[in-house]
Structure formats: C-alpha cells, structure tokens
Amino acid sequence: MIALGLIETVGYATAVSAADAAVKAANVEIVGLEKVIGVNGYVGVTVHLTGDVAAVKSAVDAGIQQAENVGQVISSEVIARAHSDVQEKLLSKFLVKEEKPKKKTATKKGRKKGTTNKKNNSSNSSESSKKEEDASKNDNGKKA
C-alpha cells in the first residue's frame, strides 16, 4: 500500500534537514516540495514523501525529530492511501523535477571557438617554405 507523508516546516534549511533524515531512516522517496510565504511571515516549506505505510510513518517521525533540532515544525501527516485526485490535482503542482545531466562542450582553455593552433599570418607560411628550401639546399640531393 502506497502512503503519502508530509512534513511542514518553517524555513528551507529545516525542511532539507527533515528530508535528509527521512530518506535515511526508511525506504521512501521525496516526490515533492512546496514553498509558501505566510507562516508568521516566514517561508513555510512542505516536504512530500512516498513509500509503503510503515516506511513513510518511520520516515516522517525521523524527519520531525531532526527538523525540531534545527528549526520549527508546523505540522505533519501520513495518509495511508491518498485518493488519486489528491495526487493528480493537488500534489502534482509541487513535484520535484529531475535534472538532466548537462552536456559538456569540447573546448580547450585559452582557445577561442573557430581558431586553431596555427597562426594565420603570412609570415609563417613564407618562413615555412624558406626552411624547406634551406633544408633541400643543405641536402644537395644526398641522404645522410
């Protein structure tokens, strides 16, 4: 049976501490986070947890205990089988979005896009051909 656990705190740090303790205490998943201004003028943060009933109860208890050490807990609740409307219409607005890993671009330090290691001035090309010419004069067609 899937359960829904809610821990409402004052302040973000308190909520993070509660969430950390909850997921460490039992096999639950953080599915949502809700932030509202209004609890005595502070930011109220509610952590949404899900898992089996016993795990959610244990996680919420551990989360509350830790949150009280850090800050203030406003309320908590464990709902054994939340109705589908609660999930779809209320809690879906506060789901935690998974971040996709960012792709790294292959650029090297100190190099501007579209440039290469070769210098683009004309003196380089004339110096190269001069060196080749000198090398051929020194060889006189003979191999060393």
C-alpha positions as CSV (number, residue, x, y, z in Angstrom):
1,M,0.0,0.0,0.0
2,I,1.4,3.4,-1.0
3,A,1.4,6.2,1.5
4,L,1.9,9.9,1.4
5,G,3.9,11.7,4.1
6,L,4.0,15.5,4.6
7,I,6.4,17.4,6.9
8,E,5.7,21.2,7.0
9,T,8.5,23.3,8.5
10,V,9.5,27.0,8.8
11,G,12.5,27.6,6.6
12,Y,14.3,25.8,3.9
13,A,17.2,24.5,6.0
14,T,14.8,22.9,8.4
15,A,13.0,21.2,5.5
16,V,16.2,19.9,4.0
17,S,17.3,18.5,7.4
18,A,13.9,16.8,7.8
19,A,14.0,15.4,4.3
20,D,17.6,14.1,4.7
21,A,16.7,12.3,8.0
22,A,13.5,10.9,6.5
23,V,15.1,9.3,3.4
24,K,18.0,8.0,5.5
25,A,15.6,6.4,8.1
26,A,13.4,4.4,5.7
27,N,12.9,3.4,2.1
28,V,10.9,6.4,1.0
29,E,11.2,8.8,-1.9
30,I,11.0,12.6,-1.9
31,V,8.3,13.4,-4.6
32,G,7.5,17.0,-3.9
33,L,8.5,20.2,-2.3
34,E,6.2,23.1,-1.6
35,K,7.3,26.6,-0.6
36,V,4.8,29.3,0.7
37,I,5.2,32.6,2.4
38,G,2.9,33.2,5.3
39,V,3.8,31.2,8.3
40,N,4.3,34.1,10.7
41,G,5.9,35.9,7.8
42,Y,8.5,33.2,7.2
43,V,8.8,30.7,4.4
44,G,6.9,27.6,5.0
45,V,8.3,24.5,3.3
46,T,6.5,21.2,3.0
47,V,8.3,18.0,2.0
48,H,6.3,15.3,0.3
49,L,7.4,11.7,0.8
50,T,6.0,8.4,-0.6
51,G,6.6,4.7,0.1
52,D,4.9,1.9,1.9
53,V,2.8,2.9,5.0
54,A,5.3,1.7,7.7
55,A,8.3,3.3,5.9
56,V,6.5,6.6,5.5
57,K,5.5,6.7,9.2
58,S,9.0,5.9,10.2
59,A,10.5,8.5,7.8
60,V,8.1,11.2,8.9
61,D,8.9,10.6,12.6
62,A,12.6,10.7,11.9
63,G,12.2,13.9,9.8
64,I,10.2,15.6,12.5
65,Q,12.8,14.7,15.2
66,Q,15.6,16.1,13.1
67,A,13.7,19.2,12.0
68,E,12.9,20.1,15.6
69,N,16.6,20.1,16.3
70,V,17.2,22.6,13.5
71,G,14.1,24.8,13.5
72,Q,10.3,24.7,13.8
73,V,7.9,22.0,12.6
74,I,4.4,23.4,11.7
75,S,2.6,20.1,11.1
76,S,3.0,16.6,9.7
77,E,0.7,14.0,8.3
78,V,0.8,10.4,6.9
79,I,-2.0,9.5,4.6
80,A,-2.2,5.7,4.1
81,R,-3.9,5.7,0.6
82,A,-4.2,9.2,-0.8
83,H,-7.1,9.5,-3.3
84,S,-6.0,9.8,-6.9
85,D,-7.5,13.3,-7.0
86,V,-5.1,14.4,-4.2
87,Q,-2.1,13.2,-6.2
88,E,-3.3,14.5,-9.6
89,K,-4.9,17.8,-8.7
90,L,-3.1,19.0,-5.6
91,L,0.3,17.4,-5.2
92,S,1.3,17.2,-8.9
93,K,1.9,21.0,-8.8
94,F,4.8,20.5,-6.4
95,L,6.6,17.5,-7.9
96,V,10.4,17.6,-7.7
97,K,11.7,17.8,-11.2
98,E,14.6,15.5,-12.1
99,E,17.6,17.4,-13.6
100,K,19.0,16.1,-16.8
101,P,22.8,15.9,-16.9
102,K,24.3,18.8,-18.8
103,K,26.3,18.0,-21.9
104,K,29.8,19.4,-21.8
105,T,31.2,21.2,-24.8
106,A,34.6,20.2,-26.1
107,T,36.5,23.5,-25.9
108,K,40.1,23.8,-24.8
109,K,41.3,26.5,-22.4
110,G,42.6,29.7,-23.9
111,R,41.4,28.9,-27.4
112,K,38.6,30.8,-29.0
113,K,35.9,29.0,-31.0
114,G,36.8,28.6,-34.6
115,T,40.5,29.0,-34.2
116,T,43.4,26.5,-34.5
117,N,46.9,26.3,-33.1
118,K,48.4,27.6,-36.4
119,K,49.0,31.3,-36.7
120,N,47.1,32.9,-39.6
121,N,49.7,35.4,-40.6
122,S,51.5,35.4,-44.0
123,S,55.0,35.5,-42.4
124,N,54.5,31.9,-41.1
125,S,53.8,30.5,-44.5
126,S,56.9,32.2,-46.0
127,E,59.1,31.1,-43.1
128,S,58.0,27.5,-43.6
129,S,58.7,27.5,-47.3
130,K,62.1,29.2,-46.7
131,K,63.0,26.5,-44.2
132,E,62.1,23.8,-46.6
133,E,64.1,25.4,-49.3
134,D,67.2,25.7,-47.0
135,A,66.8,22.1,-46.0
136,S,66.8,21.0,-49.6
137,K,69.9,23.1,-50.4
138,N,71.8,21.5,-47.4
139,D,70.9,18.0,-48.6
140,N,72.0,18.6,-52.2
141,G,70.0,15.6,-53.0
142,K,72.1,13.4,-50.7
143,K,70.7,11.4,-47.8
144,A,72.7,11.4,-44.6
